[in-house]
Amino acid sequence: MIQVEFIAMKDGNKEEYLFLQKLEHEYIRAVPDRLLVALGRLGESLQGYKVSRLEHSLQSATRAENDGADIELIVAALLHDIGDELAPENHSQMAASILRPYVRAEVTWVVEMHGLFQMQFYAHFYDKDASGHFAYRDHPWFESCQRFCAVYDQAAFDPTYPTKPLSHFEPLLREVFSRKPFDPAILKGLK
């Protein structure tokens, strides 16, 4: 079979859906490859900084690794701005959605909220509220997000920082994205 015969999902049969399932599994296994391509594109995205968005992402991940962060936080630091190209106004939420099936809930929350928390460093220059993150000051992961932004994200624009290449982080990315999606033990941070 090269393709299914149905033109409405309700009309498909078991053979067709098993065929599609096989193709879907192959497609899902290639997610890390597509993420690596998307990261590469960040090298040509938003200009004006001393480093590219790719270099920023690599530097964030390097800072996380040098700080002793676990694999989930390192991969999160690597991917935290992956949504910049397609969703610049909600890139944090897009990145969190990509990570959500494979990392603990705390890491997903940190990535999802980092855009808001980052505003504390610059929003006042745009005459915007720089304190919006304080709405979450009682959240159990408030300090985790503060640390992520202060240590890994906002500081990662230094062209002289010894940053590891994407090839260094590729095995970590592949390990995280080879996990069983939505594994309750992983989502709860038990593994």
PABA-646358 format. One record per residue (C-alpha): residue in one letter; x, y, z. Coordinates in steps of 0.1 Angstrom, whole numbers, padded with zeros to 4 digits, always signed. Example, Ala and Ser with C-alpha at 12.3 -4.5 7.8 and 13.67 -1.06 7.14 Angstrom:
// residues 2
A+0123-0045+0078;S+0137-0011+0071;
***
This chain:
// residues 191
M+0000+0000+0000;I+0013+0034-0009;Q-0016+0054+0004;V-0050+0049+0019;E-0081+0048-0002;F-0105+0067+0021;I-0112+0104+0018;A-0130+0107+0052;M-0114+0092+0083;K-0147+0074+0092;D-0144+0053+0061;G-0110+0039+0068;N-0105+0002+0075;K-0081-0016+0099;E-0055-0024+0072;E-0053+0013+0063;Y-0050+0025+0098;L-0023-0001+0106;F-0004+0012+0075;L-0008+0048+0087;Q+0003+0038+0122;K+0036+0024+0108;L+0042+0056+0089;E+0034+0077+0120;H+0059+0057+0141;E+0086+0064+0116;Y+0077+0100+0115;I+0077+0103+0153;R+0111+0087+0155;A+0124+0114+0132;V+0114+0143+0156;P+0149+0147+0169;D+0162+0151+0133;R+0136+0178+0126;L+0144+0196+0159;L+0181+0197+0149;V+0171+0212+0115;A+0149+0238+0133;L+0177+0247+0157;G+0200+0252+0127;R+0175+0276+0112;L+0178+0298+0144;G+0213+0306+0131;E+0196+0328+0105;S+0167+0342+0125;L+0163+0374+0145;Q+0193+0397+0140;G+0207+0425+0161;Y+0222+0406+0190;K+0259+0398+0193;V+0251+0361+0189;S+0225+0343+0167;R+0195+0327+0182;L+0212+0293+0176;E+0243+0305+0195;H+0221+0318+0222;S+0204+0285+0225;L+0237+0266+0226;Q+0251+0290+0251;S+0220+0286+0273;A+0224+0248+0272;T+0261+0251+0279;R+0254+0273+0309;A+0228+0248+0322;E+0253+0219+0317;N+0281+0238+0334;D+0258+0246+0363;G+0251+0209+0368;A+0216+0208+0355;D+0200+0175+0346;I+0194+0163+0311;E+0159+0176+0309;L+0169+0211+0319;I+0198+0211+0295;V+0176+0200+0266;A+0150+0226+0277;A+0177+0253+0276;L+0187+0242+0242;L+0151+0243+0229;H+0136+0271+0249;D+0135+0295+0219;I+0127+0270+0192;G+0094+0287+0187;D+0109+0321+0178;E+0107+0315+0141;L+0070+0306+0138;A+0056+0319+0170;P+0076+0350+0181;E+0048+0363+0203;N+0042+0330+0221;H+0075+0311+0215;S+0077+0300+0251;Q+0044+0282+0249;M+0053+0266+0216;A+0086+0253+0230;A+0069+0240+0261;S+0044+0221+0239;I+0072+0204+0221;L+0089+0194+0253;R+0058+0185+0273;P+0055+0148+0264;Y+0091+0140+0274;V+0101+0160+0305;R+0088+0166+0340;A+0061+0191+0345;E+0084+0216+0363;V+0106+0219+0332;T+0076+0223+0309;W+0063+0251+0332;V+0097+0269+0333;V+0099+0269+0295;E+0063+0279+0291;M+0068+0309+0315;H+0103+0320+0306;G+0090+0346+0281;L+0071+0364+0308;F+0099+0360+0334;Q+0125+0373+0309;M+0106+0406+0307;Q+0119+0416+0341;F+0152+0424+0325;Y+0140+0446+0296;A+0103+0454+0296;H+0107+0488+0313;F+0127+0500+0282;Y+0095+0495+0262;D+0073+0512+0288;K+0058+0478+0297;D+0053+0461+0330;A+0085+0443+0340;S+0069+0427+0371;G+0042+0404+0355;H+0061+0373+0366;F+0054+0382+0403;A+0018+0371+0397;Y+0033+0336+0400;R+0055+0343+0431;D+0036+0317+0451;H+0039+0290+0424;P+0060+0261+0435;W+0083+0265+0404;F+0086+0303+0406;E+0123+0301+0418;S+0131+0274+0392;C+0120+0298+0364;Q+0137+0327+0380;R+0170+0308+0381;F+0165+0295+0345;C+0161+0330+0332;A+0188+0346+0353;V+0215+0320+0349;Y+0208+0303+0316;D+0187+0326+0294;Q+0193+0363+0300;A+0231+0358+0304;A+0235+0338+0271;F+0243+0366+0247;D+0281+0367+0252;P+0301+0360+0220;T+0332+0352+0242;Y+0315+0325+0263;P+0330+0290+0256;T+0299+0275+0241;K+0296+0238+0232;P+0285+0229+0196;L+0252+0214+0186;S+0268+0181+0181;H+0276+0180+0218;F+0239+0183+0227;E+0225+0160+0200;P+0228+0128+0220;L+0210+0145+0250;L+0182+0157+0227;R+0179+0122+0211;E+0178+0106+0245;V+0150+0129+0258;F+0129+0126+0226;S+0133+0088+0225;R+0114+0085+0258;K+0079+0071+0259;P+0057+0102+0255;F+0036+0112+0285;D+0052+0086+0308;P+0036+0094+0342;A+0069+0087+0360;I+0088+0112+0339;L+0061+0139+0340;K+0060+0137+0378;G+0098+0138+0379;L+0102+0103+0394;K+0128+0091+0368;
***
